[in-house]
């Protein structure tokens, strides 16, 4: 009996308590905002291509569309490296929550050892896949803004090379490009790479086994950011906002400085940074926030 009375008392208290007429809060089921090693079947590559994707904090509680950054990895890495070693998801979360960056989607595709371009035999067509299949797949699967000013590309080392080359080839697709420690070389530097390293890393993409000026193939010239900076139409180069950042202790600083001078000579607006550091994850982790802020300036226009 005592139990019944207490239950009645509680019920009466509930009924007589002041009621609010506001909507009942709906709590969304928690959903992962970092999706690692997703796959997309590619007919151009004749295999599945993996990518990881970071979604901003409010993705699942809004219906808005978001700008996109394609963030490319270095040689020997894969679609998980920018998260595993670069902490890209933590950096984005922290800066978005602090109001330093607008909410954005970050796509991290696996480029293998392709340099993110088509190889010299046109058998491994990574660039074609990226433009014709991956970007449309991301735009149709996630709530992206699809105009070029809301799409950017960035990357480190081999991915810095890929980001520059893809943006120079496709200025109609990307509003900005931020290259960190980009793997770019002058023709002289390319010819002087030791044979063992050249044949392992570069030959499969640019030439097959080759020495000296035999390495300066059509594929190399078509994809070299320095060559493109000197030869691409000024109107195309000026469409993209460029950001170049390479450490003062990095052997690649030579190629990056030559690229900077080639753009200067043609009066192509760009940002050029030399910070203290080498070819390390510490350099890239500390450089990513500024690179993303540079990119985000396009998203605000």
MARDRENZA-554370 format. One line per 5 residues: their letters; for each residue x, y, z of N, C-alpha, C. Coordinates in nm, 2 decimals. Each point is the difference from the previous one (the first is absolute). Layout:
<nodes>
a> X Y Z X Y Z X Y Z; ...
</nodes>
This chain:
<nodes>
xxxxx> 0.08 -0.12 0.00 -0.08 0.12 0.00 0.09 0.13 0.00; 0.10 -0.01 0.08 0.09 0.12 0.01 0.06 0.02 -0.14; 0.04 -0.11 -0.07 0.06 0.01 -0.13 -0.10 0.07 -0.10; -0.13 -0.04 0.01 -0.10 0.06 -0.09 -0.01 0.15 0.02; 0.00 0.03 0.13 -0.02 0.15 0.03 0.12 0.08 -0.06
xxxxx> 0.12 -0.06 0.03 0.11 0.08 -0.05 0.00 0.01 -0.15; -0.04 -0.11 -0.07 -0.01 0.01 -0.14 -0.10 0.10 -0.05; -0.12 0.00 0.07 -0.10 0.10 -0.03 0.05 0.15 0.02; 0.08 0.01 0.11 0.05 0.14 0.03 0.09 0.04 -0.11; 0.09 -0.09 -0.05 0.09 0.04 -0.10 -0.08 0.04 -0.13
xxxxx> -0.10 -0.08 -0.03 -0.08 0.02 -0.12 -0.07 0.14 0.01; -0.05 0.03 0.12 -0.07 0.12 0.02 0.09 0.12 -0.01; 0.12 -0.02 0.05 0.10 0.11 -0.01 0.04 0.03 -0.14; 0.01 -0.11 -0.08 0.03 0.02 -0.14 -0.11 0.07 -0.07; -0.12 -0.03 0.03 -0.12 0.06 -0.07 -0.01 0.15 0.04
xxxxx> 0.04 0.03 0.12 -0.03 0.14 0.05 0.13 0.09 -0.03; 0.11 -0.06 -0.04 0.12 0.08 -0.02 -0.02 0.08 -0.13; 0.06 0.12 0.00 -0.01 0.09 -0.12 0.05 -0.07 -0.12; -0.08 0.00 -0.11 0.04 -0.06 -0.12 0.06 0.10 -0.10; 0.09 -0.04 -0.08 0.05 0.08 -0.11 -0.06 -0.05 -0.13
xxxxx> -0.03 0.09 -0.08 -0.07 -0.04 -0.13 0.11 -0.01 -0.11; 0.13 0.00 0.03 0.10 -0.01 -0.10 0.01 -0.14 -0.06; 0.07 -0.01 -0.11 0.00 -0.13 -0.07 0.08 -0.10 0.09; -0.03 -0.12 -0.01 0.07 -0.11 0.07 0.14 -0.01 -0.06; 0.10 0.01 0.08 0.14 -0.02 -0.07 0.02 -0.13 -0.06
xxxxx> 0.05 0.00 -0.12 0.04 -0.13 -0.06 0.15 -0.02 0.00; 0.04 -0.10 0.06 0.15 -0.03 0.02 0.04 -0.09 -0.12; 0.08 0.05 -0.08 0.05 -0.07 -0.12 0.09 -0.12 0.05; -0.02 -0.11 -0.06 0.09 -0.11 0.03 0.15 0.04 -0.04; 0.09 -0.03 0.09 0.14 0.04 -0.04 0.05 -0.08 -0.12
xxxxx> 0.06 0.08 -0.09 0.05 -0.06 -0.12 0.14 0.04 -0.02; 0.08 -0.09 -0.06 0.14 0.03 -0.01 0.02 0.11 -0.10; 0.09 0.10 0.04 0.03 0.11 -0.09 0.13 -0.02 -0.07; 0.07 -0.10 0.03 0.12 -0.04 -0.07 -0.02 -0.14 -0.06; -0.01 -0.01 -0.13 -0.03 -0.13 -0.06 0.13 -0.04 -0.07
xxxxx> 0.06 -0.10 0.05 0.14 -0.04 -0.05 -0.02 -0.11 -0.10; 0.09 0.01 -0.11 0.01 -0.11 -0.09 -0.13 -0.04 -0.07; -0.08 0.10 -0.04 -0.11 -0.03 -0.08 0.04 -0.04 -0.14; -0.08 -0.06 -0.07 0.04 -0.05 -0.14 -0.10 0.06 -0.11; 0.06 0.02 -0.11 -0.08 0.04 -0.12 0.05 -0.08 -0.11
xxxxx> -0.09 -0.07 -0.07 0.05 -0.08 -0.12 0.03 0.09 -0.12; 0.12 -0.02 -0.05 0.04 0.09 -0.11 0.01 -0.08 -0.13; -0.07 0.04 -0.10 0.01 -0.08 -0.13 0.13 0.05 -0.07; 0.04 0.12 0.02 0.12 0.05 -0.06 0.13 -0.06 0.05; 0.00 -0.03 0.13 0.11 -0.07 0.07 -0.02 -0.15 0.00
xxxxx> -0.12 -0.05 -0.03 -0.03 -0.14 0.00 0.02 -0.06 0.13; -0.03 0.07 0.11 0.01 -0.05 0.13 -0.07 0.10 0.10; -0.01 -0.05 0.12 -0.06 0.09 0.10 0.11 0.10 0.05; -0.04 0.13 0.02 0.08 0.10 0.05 -0.04 0.04 0.14; 0.09 0.00 0.09 -0.03 0.03 0.14 0.01 0.15 0.03
xxxxx> -0.08 0.05 0.09 0.01 0.14 0.05 -0.05 0.00 0.14; 0.06 0.09 0.08 -0.06 0.04 0.13 -0.07 0.13 -0.01; -0.10 0.03 0.08 -0.07 0.13 -0.01 -0.03 0.05 0.14; 0.03 0.13 0.03 -0.03 0.06 0.12 -0.13 0.09 -0.02; -0.09 -0.01 0.08 -0.13 0.08 0.00 0.00 0.09 0.12
xxxxx> -0.04 0.13 -0.03 0.01 0.10 0.11 -0.10 -0.03 0.12; 0.02 0.07 0.11 -0.07 -0.04 0.12 -0.16 0.01 -0.01; -0.05 0.09 -0.09 -0.14 0.01 -0.01 -0.06 -0.07 -0.12; 0.08 -0.09 -0.06 -0.05 -0.07 -0.12 -0.13 -0.07 0.02; -0.01 -0.08 0.10 -0.12 -0.08 0.02 -0.12 0.07 0.06
xxxxx> 0.02 0.12 0.05 -0.11 0.08 0.06 -0.04 0.12 -0.09; 0.04 0.00 -0.12 -0.04 0.11 -0.09 -0.03 -0.06 -0.14; -0.06 0.09 -0.08 -0.02 -0.05 -0.14 0.08 0.09 -0.10; 0.09 0.07 0.05 0.08 0.09 -0.08 0.10 -0.08 -0.09; 0.05 0.07 -0.10 0.11 -0.05 -0.08 0.13 0.06 0.04
xxxxx> 0.11 -0.07 -0.02 0.13 0.04 0.05 0.11 0.01 -0.11; 0.09 0.10 0.02 0.12 0.00 -0.09 0.08 -0.13 0.02; 0.09 -0.03 -0.09 0.08 -0.12 0.00 0.14 0.03 -0.02; 0.09 -0.07 0.08 0.14 0.00 -0.03 0.05 -0.14 -0.03; 0.07 -0.02 -0.11 0.06 -0.13 -0.03 0.14 0.01 0.05
xxxxx> 0.04 -0.09 0.10 0.13 0.01 0.07 0.08 -0.13 -0.04; 0.11 0.02 -0.07 0.07 -0.11 -0.06 0.12 -0.04 0.09; 0.03 -0.13 0.00 0.11 -0.05 0.08 0.13 0.00 -0.07; 0.11 -0.04 0.07 0.13 -0.01 -0.06 0.04 -0.14 -0.05; 0.11 -0.01 -0.06 0.05 -0.13 -0.05 0.01 -0.10 0.12
xxxxx> -0.05 -0.12 -0.02 0.01 -0.11 0.10 -0.11 0.01 0.10; -0.09 0.10 -0.01 -0.11 0.01 0.09 -0.13 -0.04 -0.07; -0.11 0.01 0.07 -0.13 -0.04 -0.05 -0.11 0.10 0.05; -0.13 -0.05 -0.02 -0.11 0.09 0.03 -0.02 0.02 0.15; 0.07 -0.07 0.09 -0.01 0.01 0.14 0.11 0.09 0.06
xxxxx> 0.10 0.03 -0.08 0.12 0.07 0.06 -0.02 0.14 0.05; -0.08 0.08 -0.07 -0.02 0.13 0.05 -0.08 0.01 0.13; -0.07 -0.11 0.03 -0.06 -0.01 0.13 0.09 -0.06 0.11; 0.06 -0.11 -0.04 0.09 -0.08 0.09 0.12 0.09 0.05; 0.07 0.06 -0.10 0.12 0.08 0.04 -0.02 0.15 -0.01
xxxxx> -0.09 0.04 -0.08 -0.02 0.15 -0.02 -0.11 0.06 0.09; -0.08 -0.09 0.06 -0.11 0.04 0.09 -0.09 0.11 -0.07; -0.02 -0.03 -0.13 -0.09 0.10 -0.07 -0.14 0.02 0.06; -0.05 -0.11 0.05 -0.14 0.00 0.05 0.00 0.09 0.13; 0.10 -0.02 0.08 0.01 0.07 0.13 0.02 0.15 -0.03
xxxxx> 0.09 0.03 -0.09 0.03 0.14 -0.04 -0.12 0.07 -0.06; -0.08 -0.07 -0.08 -0.12 0.06 -0.06 -0.10 0.02 0.11; -0.03 -0.10 0.08 -0.10 0.01 0.11 0.03 0.12 0.09; 0.13 0.01 0.05 0.04 0.10 0.09 -0.02 0.14 -0.06; 0.04 0.02 -0.13 -0.01 0.13 -0.06 -0.14 0.04 -0.04
xxxxx> -0.08 -0.10 -0.04 -0.14 0.03 -0.03 -0.07 0.04 0.13; 0.02 -0.08 0.11 -0.07 0.04 0.12 0.04 0.13 0.06; 0.13 0.04 -0.03 0.05 0.13 0.05 -0.04 0.11 -0.09; -0.07 -0.03 -0.12 -0.04 0.11 -0.09 0.12 0.04 -0.09; 0.11 -0.07 0.00 0.11 0.04 -0.08 -0.02 -0.05 -0.15
xxxxx> -0.08 -0.11 -0.01 -0.03 -0.05 -0.14 -0.15 -0.02 -0.01; -0.05 0.01 -0.12 -0.14 -0.03 -0.02 -0.02 -0.15 -0.01; -0.11 -0.06 0.04 -0.02 -0.14 -0.02 0.03 -0.05 -0.14; 0.07 -0.11 -0.02 0.04 -0.04 -0.13 0.01 -0.15 0.00; -0.01 -0.06 -0.11 0.03 -0.14 -0.02 0.14 -0.02 -0.05
xxxxx> 0.07 -0.10 0.05 0.14 -0.03 -0.05 0.00 -0.14 -0.05; 0.04 -0.02 -0.13 0.01 -0.13 -0.06 0.15 -0.03 -0.02; 0.03 -0.12 0.05 0.14 -0.05 -0.01 0.01 -0.13 -0.08; 0.03 0.01 -0.13 0.00 -0.12 -0.08 0.13 -0.07 0.00; 0.00 -0.13 -0.03 0.12 -0.08 -0.01 0.05 0.02 -0.14
xxxxx> 0.12 0.06 -0.02 0.06 0.02 -0.13 0.11 -0.10 -0.03; 0.02 -0.10 0.09 0.11 -0.10 -0.02 0.13 0.08 -0.02; 0.07 -0.04 -0.11 0.13 0.06 -0.03 -0.01 0.07 -0.14; -0.12 0.05 -0.03 -0.04 0.05 -0.14 0.04 0.14 -0.02; 0.04 0.08 0.11 0.02 0.14 -0.01 -0.13 0.07 -0.04
xxxxx> -0.11 -0.07 0.01 -0.14 0.05 -0.03 -0.02 0.05 -0.14; 0.08 -0.06 -0.09 -0.01 0.03 -0.15 -0.01 -0.12 -0.08; -0.03 0.01 -0.13 0.00 -0.11 -0.09 0.15 -0.04 -0.03; 0.02 -0.13 0.00 0.14 -0.04 -0.03 0.04 0.02 -0.15; 0.13 -0.02 -0.03 0.05 0.03 -0.13 -0.06 -0.09 -0.11
xxxxx> -0.05 -0.12 0.04 -0.06 -0.09 -0.10 -0.15 0.02 0.00; -0.05 0.08 0.08 -0.15 0.03 0.01 -0.07 -0.13 0.04; 0.07 -0.09 0.08 -0.07 -0.12 0.05 -0.06 0.02 0.14; 0.08 0.07 0.08 -0.05 0.04 0.13 -0.05 0.14 0.00; -0.13 0.02 -0.02 -0.06 0.13 -0.03 -0.06 0.06 0.13
xxxxx> 0.09 0.03 0.09 -0.04 0.05 0.13 -0.07 0.14 -0.01; 0.06 0.09 -0.08 -0.05 0.13 -0.02 -0.14 0.00 -0.06; -0.02 -0.09 -0.10 -0.13 -0.01 -0.07 -0.10 -0.05 0.10; 0.04 -0.10 0.08 -0.09 -0.06 0.11 -0.04 0.11 0.10; 0.09 0.08 0.04 -0.02 0.10 0.10 -0.10 0.10 -0.05
xxxxx> 0.01 0.05 -0.12 -0.08 0.10 -0.06 -0.14 -0.05 -0.04; 0.00 -0.12 -0.07 -0.12 -0.05 -0.06 -0.08 -0.09 0.09; 0.06 -0.06 0.10 -0.07 -0.09 0.09 -0.01 0.04 0.15; 0.12 0.03 0.05 0.00 0.03 0.15 -0.07 0.12 0.04; 0.03 0.12 -0.07 -0.07 0.12 0.03 -0.15 -0.01 -0.01
xxxxx> -0.05 -0.06 -0.12 -0.15 -0.02 -0.01 -0.05 -0.09 0.11; 0.07 -0.10 0.03 -0.04 -0.10 0.11 -0.02 0.07 0.13; 0.10 0.08 0.04 -0.01 0.08 0.12 -0.12 0.10 0.00; -0.01 0.07 -0.11 -0.11 0.10 -0.01 -0.14 -0.07 0.00; -0.01 -0.12 -0.05 -0.13 -0.07 0.00 -0.03 -0.07 0.13
xxxxx> 0.10 -0.04 0.08 -0.01 -0.08 0.12 -0.01 0.09 0.12; 0.06 0.11 0.00 0.01 0.09 0.12 -0.06 0.14 -0.04; -0.04 0.08 0.10 -0.06 0.13 -0.02 0.11 0.10 -0.02; 0.05 0.01 -0.12 0.11 0.09 -0.04 -0.06 0.12 -0.07; 0.08 0.11 0.00 -0.02 0.11 -0.09 0.08 -0.03 -0.13
xxxxx> -0.06 0.00 -0.11 0.07 -0.05 -0.12 0.06 0.10 -0.09; -0.01 0.13 0.04 0.06 0.11 -0.08 0.15 0.00 0.02; 0.08 0.03 -0.09 0.15 -0.01 0.01 0.05 0.08 0.12; -0.06 0.12 0.03 0.06 0.08 0.11 -0.02 -0.07 0.13; -0.09 -0.10 0.01 -0.02 -0.07 0.12 0.08 -0.14 0.00
xxxxx> 0.08 -0.02 -0.10 0.08 -0.12 0.00 0.15 0.03 -0.01; 0.08 -0.05 0.09 0.14 0.03 0.01 0.08 -0.13 0.00; 0.13 0.01 -0.02 0.09 -0.12 0.00 0.13 0.04 0.07; 0.05 -0.10 0.08 0.12 0.02 0.08 0.07 -0.13 0.01; 0.12 0.00 0.05 0.07 -0.12 0.02 0.15 0.02 0.04
xxxxx> 0.06 -0.11 0.04 0.14 0.01 0.04 0.09 -0.08 -0.09; 0.12 0.04 -0.03 0.10 -0.07 -0.07 -0.05 -0.05 -0.14; -0.01 -0.13 -0.02 -0.06 -0.05 -0.12 -0.14 0.06 -0.02; -0.08 0.01 0.11 -0.13 0.06 -0.01 0.00 0.15 -0.02; 0.11 0.07 0.04 0.02 0.14 -0.04 0.02 0.01 -0.15
xxxxx> 0.08 -0.09 -0.05 0.02 0.00 -0.15 -0.14 -0.03 -0.07; -0.07 -0.10 0.05 -0.13 -0.03 -0.06 -0.10 0.11 0.01; 0.00 0.07 0.12 -0.10 0.11 0.01 0.03 0.12 -0.10; 0.13 0.03 -0.01 0.04 0.11 -0.10 -0.04 -0.04 -0.14; 0.04 -0.13 -0.04 -0.02 -0.04 -0.13 -0.15 -0.01 -0.04
xxxxx> -0.08 -0.06 0.09 -0.14 -0.01 -0.02 -0.07 0.14 -0.01; 0.04 0.09 0.08 -0.06 0.13 0.00 0.05 0.08 -0.13; 0.12 -0.02 -0.04 0.05 0.07 -0.12 -0.07 -0.06 -0.13; -0.02 -0.13 0.01 -0.07 -0.07 -0.12 -0.15 0.03 0.00; -0.06 0.03 0.12 -0.15 0.01 0.01 -0.03 0.13 0.08
xxxxx> 0.04 0.11 -0.04 -0.04 0.13 0.07 -0.15 0.02 0.01; -0.07 -0.07 -0.09 -0.15 0.02 0.01 -0.06 -0.08 0.11; 0.08 -0.09 0.06 -0.05 -0.09 0.11 0.03 0.05 0.14; 0.11 0.08 0.01 0.05 0.03 0.14 0.02 0.15 0.01; -0.05 0.05 0.12 0.01 0.14 0.02 0.14 0.04 0.07
xxxxx> 0.05 -0.10 0.07 0.13 0.03 0.07 0.08 -0.13 0.01; 0.13 0.01 0.02 0.10 -0.11 0.01 0.10 0.04 0.11; 0.02 -0.09 0.09 0.10 0.02 0.11 0.10 -0.12 0.00; 0.12 0.02 -0.05 0.10 -0.10 -0.01 0.10 0.01 0.11; 0.02 -0.11 0.08 0.09 0.00 0.11 0.12 -0.09 -0.04
xxxxx> 0.12 0.05 0.01 0.12 -0.07 -0.03 -0.01 -0.08 -0.13; -0.06 0.06 -0.11 -0.03 -0.06 -0.12 0.12 -0.07 -0.07; -0.02 -0.12 -0.05 0.11 -0.08 -0.06 0.02 0.05 -0.14; 0.04 0.12 -0.01 0.03 0.06 -0.14 0.15 0.02 -0.02; 0.04 -0.02 -0.12 0.15 0.01 -0.03 0.01 0.07 -0.13
xxxxx> 0.12 0.07 -0.01 0.04 0.05 -0.13 0.03 -0.12 -0.09; 0.01 0.03 -0.13 0.04 -0.11 -0.10 0.14 -0.05 0.04; 0.09 0.09 0.04 0.14 -0.04 0.04 -0.01 -0.09 0.12; -0.08 0.04 0.10 -0.01 -0.08 0.12 -0.06 -0.14 -0.03; -0.10 0.00 -0.09 -0.06 -0.13 -0.04 0.10 -0.09 -0.07
xxxxx> 0.08 0.06 -0.08 0.10 -0.08 -0.07 0.11 -0.06 0.09; 0.02 0.07 0.11 0.11 -0.04 0.09 -0.04 -0.09 0.11; -0.13 -0.04 0.01 -0.04 -0.10 0.10 0.08 -0.13 -0.02; 0.06 -0.06 0.11 0.07 -0.12 -0.01 -0.08 -0.11 -0.07; 0.06 -0.08 -0.09 -0.07 -0.10 -0.08 -0.09 -0.09 0.08
xxxxx> 0.05 -0.05 0.11 -0.08 -0.10 0.08 -0.13 0.06 0.05; 0.01 0.12 0.05 -0.12 0.07 0.05 -0.09 0.04 -0.12; 0.06 0.05 -0.10 -0.08 0.04 -0.12 -0.08 -0.12 -0.05; 0.06 -0.11 -0.02 -0.07 -0.11 -0.06 -0.10 -0.06 0.09; 0.02 0.01 0.13 -0.10 -0.04 0.10 -0.13 0.09 0.01
xxxxx> 0.03 0.13 0.01 -0.11 0.09 0.03 -0.06 0.07 -0.12; 0.09 0.05 -0.09 -0.05 0.09 -0.11 -0.02 -0.07 -0.13; 0.08 -0.10 -0.03 0.00 -0.07 -0.13 -0.14 -0.06 -0.03; -0.07 -0.06 0.09 -0.13 -0.06 -0.03 -0.10 0.10 -0.04; 0.01 0.12 0.04 -0.10 0.11 -0.04 0.04 0.08 -0.12
xxxxx> 0.13 0.03 -0.01 0.04 0.11 -0.10 0.08 -0.05 -0.12; 0.06 -0.12 0.01 0.09 -0.03 -0.12 0.04 -0.15 -0.02; -0.02 -0.08 0.10 0.07 -0.13 0.00 0.15 0.03 0.04; 0.08 -0.11 0.01 0.14 0.02 0.04 0.07 0.10 -0.10; 0.06 0.10 0.05 0.06 0.10 -0.08 0.11 0.08 0.07
xxxxx> 0.10 0.05 -0.08 0.10 0.08 0.06 0.01 0.14 -0.07; 0.05 0.10 0.08 0.03 0.13 -0.06 -0.13 0.06 -0.07; 0.03 0.06 -0.12 -0.11 0.07 -0.06 -0.11 -0.10 -0.06; 0.03 -0.13 0.00 -0.11 -0.09 -0.04 -0.12 0.00 0.10; 0.03 0.06 0.12 -0.11 0.01 0.10 -0.10 0.11 -0.03
xxxxx> 0.04 0.09 -0.09 -0.08 0.12 -0.02 -0.10 -0.03 -0.11; -0.09 -0.09 0.03 -0.10 -0.05 -0.10 -0.12 0.10 -0.01; -0.08 -0.03 -0.09 -0.13 0.08 -0.01 -0.08 -0.01 0.13; 0.00 -0.12 0.06 -0.07 -0.01 0.12 0.05 0.08 0.11; 0.14 0.01 0.01 0.06 0.09 0.10 -0.03 0.14 -0.02
xxxxx> 0.01 0.05 -0.13 -0.02 0.14 -0.03 -0.15 0.04 0.02; -0.09 -0.10 -0.04 -0.14 0.03 0.02 -0.04 0.02 0.14; 0.07 -0.07 0.09 -0.04 0.00 0.14 0.09 0.08 0.10; 0.11 0.05 -0.05 0.09 0.08 0.09 -0.06 0.14 0.03; -0.02 0.02 0.13 -0.06 0.13 0.04 0.09 0.12 -0.05
xxxxx> 0.13 -0.02 0.00 0.09 0.11 -0.04 -0.03 0.03 -0.15; 0.00 -0.10 -0.08 -0.02 0.01 -0.15 -0.14 0.06 -0.02; -0.10 -0.04 0.07 -0.14 0.05 -0.01 -0.01 0.14 0.04; 0.08 0.04 0.11 0.00 0.14 0.04 0.05 0.09 -0.11; 0.10 -0.05 -0.08 0.06 0.08 -0.10 -0.08 0.00 -0.13
xxxxx> -0.08 -0.10 -0.02 -0.07 -0.02 -0.14 -0.15 0.01 0.00; -0.06 -0.03 0.11 -0.15 0.00 0.00 -0.05 0.14 -0.02; -0.12 0.02 -0.06 -0.05 0.13 -0.02 -0.02 0.08 0.13; 0.04 0.12 -0.01 0.00 0.09 0.12 -0.14 0.00 0.06; -0.10 0.01 -0.09 -0.14 0.01 0.05 -0.04 -0.12 0.08
xxxxx> 0.05 -0.12 -0.04 -0.03 -0.13 0.08 0.07 0.01 0.13; 0.13 0.03 0.00 0.07 0.00 0.13 -0.06 0.10 0.09; -0.04 0.12 -0.05 -0.05 0.10 0.09 -0.14 -0.03 0.06; -0.07 -0.10 -0.06 -0.13 -0.04 0.06 0.01 -0.06 0.14; 0.11 -0.07 0.02 0.02 -0.07 0.13 0.08 0.08 0.10
xxxxx> -0.04 0.00 0.13 0.08 0.06 0.10 0.11 -0.10 0.05; 0.13 0.04 -0.01 0.11 -0.10 0.03 0.06 0.03 0.13; 0.04 -0.11 0.07 0.07 0.01 0.13 0.11 -0.10 0.00; 0.12 0.04 0.02 0.12 -0.09 -0.01 0.08 0.01 0.13; 0.03 -0.11 0.06 0.06 0.00 0.13 0.10 -0.11 0.01
xxxxx> 0.13 0.03 0.02 0.11 -0.10 0.00 0.10 0.04 0.10; 0.05 -0.10 0.08 0.09 0.03 0.11 0.14 0.04 -0.05; 0.07 0.08 0.08 0.14 0.04 -0.04 0.10 -0.11 0.01; -0.03 -0.11 0.07 0.09 -0.11 0.00 -0.04 -0.12 -0.09; -0.09 0.03 -0.09 -0.06 -0.11 -0.09 0.08 0.01 -0.13
xxxxx> 0.05 -0.11 -0.05 0.06 0.00 -0.13 -0.09 0.05 -0.11; -0.13 -0.02 0.02 -0.10 0.05 -0.11 -0.02 0.15 0.00; 0.07 0.07 0.09 -0.02 0.15 0.00 0.06 0.06 -0.13; 0.09 -0.07 -0.06 0.06 0.05 -0.13 -0.11 0.01 -0.11; -0.07 -0.11 -0.02 -0.11 -0.01 -0.10 -0.11 0.10 0.04
xxxxx> -0.04 0.01 0.13 -0.10 0.09 0.04 0.03 0.14 -0.02; 0.13 0.04 0.02 0.04 0.14 -0.02 0.00 0.03 -0.15; 0.04 -0.09 -0.08 0.00 0.02 -0.15 -0.15 0.02 -0.05; -0.09 -0.08 0.06 -0.14 0.02 -0.03 -0.05 0.14 0.04; 0.04 0.04 0.12 -0.04 0.13 0.05 0.05 0.11 -0.10
xxxxx> 0.13 -0.02 -0.05 0.05 0.11 -0.09 -0.06 -0.01 -0.13; -0.04 -0.12 -0.05 -0.07 -0.01 -0.13 -0.14 0.07 0.01; -0.07 -0.01 0.11 -0.13 0.06 0.02 0.02 0.16 0.01; 0.11 0.03 0.08 0.02 0.15 0.01 0.03 0.06 -0.14; 0.08 -0.07 -0.08 0.04 0.06 -0.13 -0.12 0.03 -0.08
xxxxx> -0.11 -0.09 0.01 -0.12 0.02 -0.08 -0.10 0.07 0.07; 0.03 0.06 0.12 -0.09 0.08 0.08 -0.13 -0.08 0.04; 0.02 -0.13 0.03 -0.11 -0.08 0.04 -0.01 0.01 0.15; -0.11 0.06 0.06 -0.01 0.02 0.14 0.01 -0.14 0.08; 0.08 0.00 0.10 0.02 -0.12 0.08 0.06 0.03 0.14
xxxxx> -0.02 -0.09 0.10 0.06 0.02 0.13 0.12 -0.10 0.00; 0.11 0.04 0.05 0.12 -0.09 0.01 0.06 0.01 0.14; 0.01 -0.12 0.06 0.04 -0.01 0.14 0.13 -0.08 0.01; 0.10 0.04 0.08 0.11 -0.08 0.04 0.01 0.01 0.15; -0.03 -0.12 0.06 0.01 0.00 0.15 0.12 -0.09 0.04
xxxxx> 0.03 0.01 0.13 0.11 -0.08 0.05 -0.05 -0.15 0.01; 0.08 -0.09 -0.07 -0.04 -0.14 0.01 0.04 -0.08 -0.12; -0.02 -0.13 0.01 0.04 -0.09 -0.11 -0.12 -0.07 -0.06; 0.02 -0.12 -0.05 -0.10 -0.08 -0.07 -0.06 -0.09 0.10; -0.08 0.05 0.10 -0.05 -0.07 0.11 -0.15 0.02 0.03
xxxxx> -0.06 -0.10 0.07 -0.14 0.02 0.04 -0.02 0.12 0.09; 0.11 0.03 0.08 -0.01 0.11 0.09 -0.02 0.13 -0.08; 0.07 0.01 -0.11 -0.01 0.12 -0.09 -0.14 0.00 -0.06; -0.05 -0.11 -0.05 -0.13 0.00 -0.06 -0.12 0.02 0.09; 0.01 -0.06 0.12 -0.10 0.02 0.10 -0.01 0.15 0.04
xxxxx> 0.11 0.06 0.02 0.00 0.14 0.04 -0.03 0.09 -0.12; 0.01 -0.04 -0.12 -0.03 0.08 -0.12 -0.14 -0.01 -0.04; -0.07 -0.11 0.03 -0.13 -0.03 -0.05 -0.10 0.11 0.04; 0.00 0.05 0.13 -0.10 0.10 0.04 0.00 0.12 -0.09; 0.12 0.05 -0.03 0.01 0.12 -0.08 -0.04 -0.03 -0.15
xxxxx> 0.04 -0.12 -0.05 -0.04 -0.03 -0.13 -0.15 -0.01 -0.01; -0.07 -0.05 0.10 -0.14 -0.01 -0.01 -0.07 0.14 0.02; 0.06 0.08 0.08 -0.05 0.14 0.01 0.01 0.08 -0.13; 0.12 -0.03 -0.07 0.01 0.06 -0.13 -0.11 -0.04 -0.10; -0.02 -0.13 0.00 -0.10 -0.06 -0.08 -0.14 0.05 0.03
xxxxx> -0.03 0.01 0.13 -0.13 0.05 0.05 -0.03 0.14 -0.04; 0.10 0.08 -0.03 -0.03 0.14 -0.05 -0.08 -0.01 -0.12; 0.02 -0.10 -0.09 -0.08 -0.01 -0.12 -0.14 -0.04 0.03; -0.02 -0.08 0.10 -0.13 -0.05 0.04 -0.09 0.12 0.05; 0.06 0.11 0.05 -0.07 0.11 0.06 -0.05 0.10 -0.10
x> 0.06 -0.01 -0.12 -0.03 0.11 -0.10 -0.14 -0.01 -0.06
</nodes>
